[in-house]
């Protein structure tokens, strides 16, 4: 399990305003919460080289501000480029408690010794038990494994397969430029998912904001995850 850190902590280092607002959200009740950031270099302007450079700066800022887990989710990158980017992120976060997971590409994760892998619940895809077997055969340290789930049945399956944490989504409606991308399944379903997953921790994903994070925690979530939730466009 990854270490957990208070969302609101005291520090002498100057903290960007986007992180100050998130810390202030729970400042009155020092709540321990896992923060799980998911990458998307497409959110940064410029060429491919500029986008990757911005993403590295973003991951450095995340690590400096105590983000627990970074999921590298750049599915369109060729294998070699993905491995290079992942190695660069590992160097960037070295010496911090932040852990790097690779989205689905367990081969890249194993090759560069990332901290773990994020898997889907799609039928026929590699599951946590199978992945742990691969790591054992390769005599590698067991990985941190998270799994994305969209139903209670998927949550129960992930729990039975010894996953380390579950990303349950989409909790809230997601809108971009005023258009609804997907409807949220709501806090009641999140509460059911947390109960079904226990003792495996659940991280709320999908439309999560600083304003609704508290509600996710009250529903039983151990943390929050997102792409735009932790994105800093001015990096």
C-alpha positions in Angstrom: 0.0 0.0 0.0 1.3 3.5 -0.7 1.9 5.8 2.2 -0.8 8.3 3.1 -0.3 11.9 3.8 -2.5 14.7 5.1 -4.0 16.8 2.4 -3.5 19.9 4.5 0.1 20.2 5.9 2.3 23.1 7.0 5.3 24.0 4.9 7.7 26.8 4.6 8.0 26.4 0.9 5.9 28.6 -1.3 3.1 26.5 -2.7 1.2 27.3 -6.0 -2.3 28.6 -5.5 -3.9 25.6 -7.1 -2.5 23.4 -4.4 -3.2 25.9 -1.6 -6.9 25.7 -2.5 -6.9 21.9 -2.4 -5.2 21.9 1.0 -7.5 24.6 2.3 -10.4 22.4 1.4 -9.7 20.1 4.4 -7.7 22.4 6.6 -10.1 22.3 9.5 -9.9 18.5 10.0 -6.5 17.2 8.9 -7.9 14.2 7.0 -5.6 11.6 5.6 -6.3 11.1 1.9 -4.5 9.5 -1.0 -4.1 11.8 -4.0 -3.8 10.0 -7.4 -2.9 12.1 -10.4 -3.3 10.8 -13.9 -1.3 12.3 -16.8 -2.4 13.8 -20.0 0.3 15.7 -21.9 -2.4 16.7 -24.5 -3.6 19.3 -21.9 -0.3 21.2 -22.6 0.2 23.4 -25.6 3.0 23.1 -28.1 4.9 20.4 -30.0 5.3 16.8 -28.7 8.7 17.8 -27.2 7.2 20.8 -25.5 4.3 18.8 -24.1 6.5 16.1 -22.7 8.8 18.7 -21.1 5.7 20.4 -19.5 4.5 17.0 -18.3 7.9 16.4 -16.6 7.6 19.8 -14.9 4.1 18.9 -13.8 5.2 15.5 -12.3 8.0 17.3 -10.4 5.5 19.7 -8.9 3.2 16.9 -8.0 6.0 15.0 -6.2 7.1 18.2 -4.4 3.5 18.8 -3.2 3.1 15.3 -1.9 1.0 13.6 -4.6 1.0 9.9 -3.6 0.6 8.2 -7.0 1.1 9.2 -10.6 -0.4 7.1 -13.3 1.3 7.6 -16.7 -1.6 7.4 -19.1 -0.2 8.3 -22.5 -1.7 5.4 -24.5 -0.8 6.8 -28.0 3.0 6.9 -27.4 5.1 4.1 -29.1 6.7 1.7 -26.6 10.2 3.2 -26.8 9.0 6.8 -26.3 6.7 5.7 -23.5 9.6 4.0 -21.7 11.9 7.0 -22.1 9.2 9.3 -20.7 8.5 6.9 -17.8 12.3 6.7 -17.0 12.5 10.5 -17.0 9.5 10.8 -14.6 11.1 8.2 -12.3 14.3 10.4 -12.2 12.1 13.5 -11.6 10.3 12.0 -8.6 13.3 10.2 -7.1 13.8 10.8 -3.4 10.1 11.5 -2.8 7.3 9.2 -1.6 5.5 9.6 -5.0 5.0 6.3 -6.9 4.7 5.9 -10.6 2.3 3.5 -12.2 2.1 2.7 -16.0 -1.4 2.5 -17.5 -1.9 -1.2 -18.8 1.7 -1.4 -20.2 3.1 -3.9 -17.8 6.0 -4.7 -20.1 7.1 -1.1 -19.9 6.6 -1.0 -16.1 8.7 -4.2 -15.7 11.4 -2.9 -18.1 12.0 0.4 -16.3 11.2 -0.8 -12.7 8.2 1.5 -12.3 6.4 1.1 -8.9 3.4 -0.5 -10.5 0.7 -0.9 -13.1 -2.8 0.3 -13.6 -5.2 -2.2 -15.1 -8.7 -2.1 -16.5 -11.6 -4.4 -15.6 -12.2 -5.3 -19.3 -13.0 -9.0 -19.8 -10.1 -10.8 -21.3 -7.5 -8.3 -20.2 -4.7 -9.1 -17.8 -5.9 -9.2 -14.2 -3.9 -8.5 -10.9 -3.4 -12.2 -10.1 -1.9 -12.8 -13.6 0.3 -9.7 -13.3 1.7 -10.7 -9.9 2.5 -14.2 -11.4 4.5 -12.5 -14.2 6.4 -10.4 -11.7 7.2 -13.5 -9.6 8.4 -15.4 -12.6 10.7 -12.5 -13.5 11.9 -12.3 -9.9 10.9 -8.7 -9.6 9.5 -6.8 -6.6 5.7 -7.1 -6.5 4.1 -4.1 -8.1 1.5 -1.7 -6.8 -1.6 -2.5 -8.8 -4.7 -0.3 -9.2 -7.8 -1.3 -11.2 -10.5 0.9 -12.7 -14.0 -0.3 -12.0 -17.4 1.0 -13.2 -19.8 -1.4 -11.4 -20.1 -3.2 -8.1 -19.5 -6.5 -9.8 -16.2 -5.2 -11.2 -15.3 -4.0 -7.7 -16.0 -7.4 -6.2 -13.9 -9.0 -8.9 -11.0 -6.7 -8.4 -11.1 -7.2 -4.6 -11.0 -11.0 -5.1 -7.9 -10.7 -7.4 -5.8 -9.0 -4.8 -5.6 -5.5 -6.2 -4.0 -2.8 -4.0 -6.6 -0.1 -4.8 -9.7 0.5 -6.9 -10.4 3.6 -9.0 -14.2 3.8 -9.1 -15.7 6.0 -11.8 -17.4 8.1 -13.0 -18.7 9.4 -9.7 -19.8 12.8 -11.0 -21.0 14.1 -14.3 -18.1 15.2 -16.5 -18.5 18.2 -18.7 -16.0 19.9 -21.1 -16.8 23.2 -22.7 -20.3 23.0 -21.5 -20.9 19.5 -23.0 -21.6 16.5 -20.9 -19.0 13.8 -21.6 -20.6 11.2 -19.3 -23.2 11.1 -16.6 -22.0 10.4 -13.0 -23.2 7.4 -11.1 -23.4 9.3 -7.8 -22.2 9.2 -4.2 -24.6 6.5 -3.2 -23.0 4.1 -5.7 -19.6 5.2 -4.5 -20.6 4.3 -1.0 -21.7 0.9 -2.1 -18.5 0.4 -4.0 -16.4 1.3 -0.9 -18.4 -1.2 1.2 -18.0 -3.9 -1.5 -14.3 -3.3 -1.8 -13.4 -3.3 1.9 -10.6 -3.7 3.0 -9.3 -2.6 -0.4 -9.2 1.2 -0.6 -11.3 3.0 -3.2 -10.3 6.2 -4.9 -13.1 8.4 -6.4 -12.6 9.3 -10.1 -14.6 11.2 -12.6 -15.7 14.8 -12.2 -14.0 15.1 -8.8 -13.2 18.7 -7.8 -11.8 20.4 -4.7 -15.4 21.3 -3.8 -16.8 17.7 -3.9 -13.8 15.9 -2.5 -15.1 16.0 1.0 -18.3 14.3 0.0 -16.3 11.5 -1.6 -14.4 10.9 1.6 -17.6 10.9 3.6 -18.9 8.2 1.3 -16.0 6.0 2.2 -13.4 6.8 -0.4 -9.8 6.6 0.8 -8.6 9.1 -1.9 -9.4 11.0 -5.0 -8.1 10.6 -8.5 -8.2 12.6 -11.7 -6.6 14.2 -14.7 -7.8 17.8 -14.5 -8.2 17.7 -10.7 -4.4 18.1 -10.2 -3.5 19.7 -13.6 -1.7 23.0 -13.5 -2.1 24.7 -17.0 0.5 27.3 -16.2 3.4 24.9 -15.5 
